[in-house]
Amino acid sequence: MVTLIDTRLRTGGQLAAFAKMPDLAYFARELAGIEYRSEPLLAPTAELLDAYRGKALSWEAYAAAYRALLADRAVEREIGADVLERACLLCSEASPARCHRRIAAEYLAAALPEAAIEIAHL
C-alpha cells in the first residue's frame, strides 16, 4: 500500500483547507486507497519555520538548521526503510526548490542507503 507521510508542522491550520488532518487521511484512504501518516519528526520546529517565513533566516540558513534538526532527532531511527517503501512526503510548498520535504527526503536517502530511496518530485 502507498503511504502519504505528512511532514507539515501545522496539519490542521486554516491554510490547509481540504488538506486538514483528519480530512486528508479520510480522503486519501477512501478515494485513493492510500494510507496517511502524520510524521512530526519530519516537521520543522515552529521557531525555525517562523524565522524563515518572517525573513529572519535566509533559505540557506533555514535549510542548514533543518538538516541539523533532522540529525539531532535521528529521524532515521524512527522512520526506517520499511516505512519509506512506497511512500510520498507531503508538505505545503508547491515546488521542491525551497521545501523542507526535499531536504527530509535527501537526508533519509543518505541516512538509509539500504532503503534505496528514489526521490521524484511530483
C-alpha positions as CSV (number, residue, x, y, z in Angstrom):
1,M,0.0,0.0,0.0
2,V,1.2,3.5,-0.7
3,T,1.6,5.8,2.3
4,L,1.3,9.6,2.4
5,I,3.7,10.9,5.0
6,D,2.6,14.4,6.2
7,T,5.7,16.4,7.2
8,R,3.8,19.7,7.9
9,L,4.1,21.4,11.3
10,R,0.6,22.6,11.2
11,T,-1.6,19.9,9.8
12,G,-4.9,21.5,10.8
13,G,-4.4,25.1,10.2
14,Q,-6.7,27.4,8.3
15,L,-4.4,27.4,5.2
16,A,-4.6,23.6,5.0
17,A,-8.2,23.9,3.6
18,F,-9.3,20.4,2.4
19,A,-5.9,19.1,3.3
20,K,-6.5,19.3,7.1
21,M,-5.8,16.3,9.1
22,P,-8.1,14.2,9.7
23,D,-9.9,15.1,6.4
24,L,-6.8,14.4,4.3
25,A,-6.4,10.9,6.0
26,Y,-10.1,10.2,5.1
27,F,-9.8,11.4,1.5
28,A,-6.6,9.5,0.9
29,R,-8.0,6.3,2.3
30,E,-11.5,6.4,0.8
31,L,-10.8,8.0,-2.6
32,A,-7.4,6.5,-3.4
33,G,-6.7,3.6,-1.0
34,I,-3.7,5.5,0.4
35,E,-2.6,5.2,4.0
36,Y,-1.9,8.5,5.8
37,R,0.7,9.1,8.4
38,S,1.4,12.4,10.2
39,E,5.1,12.5,11.0
40,P,6.0,15.3,13.4
41,L,9.7,14.2,13.4
42,L,10.0,15.5,9.8
43,A,8.3,18.8,10.6
44,P,10.4,21.9,11.3
45,T,10.0,23.5,14.7
46,A,7.6,26.4,14.9
47,E,10.5,28.7,15.8
48,L,12.6,27.6,12.8
49,L,9.7,27.9,10.3
50,D,8.5,31.2,11.7
51,A,12.1,32.6,11.5
52,Y,12.3,31.6,7.8
53,R,8.8,32.8,6.9
54,G,9.5,36.1,8.8
55,K,12.7,36.6,6.8
56,A,14.9,36.4,9.9
57,L,16.6,33.4,8.2
58,S,17.7,33.0,4.6
59,W,16.7,29.8,2.8
60,E,20.3,28.6,3.1
61,A,20.4,29.2,6.9
62,Y,16.9,27.6,7.3
63,A,18.0,24.5,5.2
64,A,21.1,24.1,7.3
65,A,19.2,24.4,10.6
66,Y,16.6,22.0,9.4
67,R,19.2,19.4,8.3
68,A,20.8,19.8,11.8
69,L,17.4,19.3,13.4
70,L,16.8,16.0,11.5
71,A,20.3,14.8,12.6
72,D,19.6,15.8,16.2
73,R,16.3,14.0,16.1
74,A,18.0,11.0,14.4
75,V,14.8,10.5,12.4
76,E,16.2,7.5,10.5
77,R,15.9,5.5,13.8
78,E,12.1,6.1,13.9
79,I,11.3,6.3,10.2
80,G,13.0,3.2,8.8
81,A,13.3,1.8,5.3
82,D,10.1,-0.2,5.8
83,V,8.1,3.0,6.5
84,L,9.5,4.7,3.4
85,E,8.8,1.9,1.0
86,R,6.1,3.1,-1.4
87,A,5.8,6.4,0.5
88,C,5.3,10.0,-0.6
89,L,6.3,13.0,1.6
90,L,3.8,15.8,1.8
91,C,4.2,19.5,2.8
92,S,2.5,22.7,1.8
93,E,5.1,24.0,-0.7
94,A,4.3,23.7,-4.4
95,S,7.9,23.4,-5.6
96,P,10.8,21.3,-4.1
97,A,13.2,24.2,-4.6
98,R,12.6,25.7,-1.2
99,C,10.8,22.9,0.6
100,H,11.7,21.0,3.7
101,R,10.2,17.8,2.3
102,R,13.0,17.8,-0.3
103,I,15.6,18.2,2.4
104,A,14.0,15.4,4.5
105,A,13.9,13.1,1.5
106,E,17.6,13.8,0.8
107,Y,18.5,13.3,4.4
108,L,16.7,10.0,4.7
109,A,18.2,8.7,1.4
110,A,21.7,9.4,2.7
111,A,21.0,8.1,6.2
112,L,19.3,4.9,5.0
113,P,21.3,3.7,1.9
114,E,19.8,0.2,2.3
115,A,16.4,1.7,1.5
116,A,17.5,2.6,-2.0
117,I,15.2,5.7,-1.8
118,E,14.3,7.1,-5.2
119,I,13.3,10.8,-5.0
120,A,10.8,12.0,-7.5
121,H,9.2,15.4,-7.2
122,L,5.5,15.4,-8.3
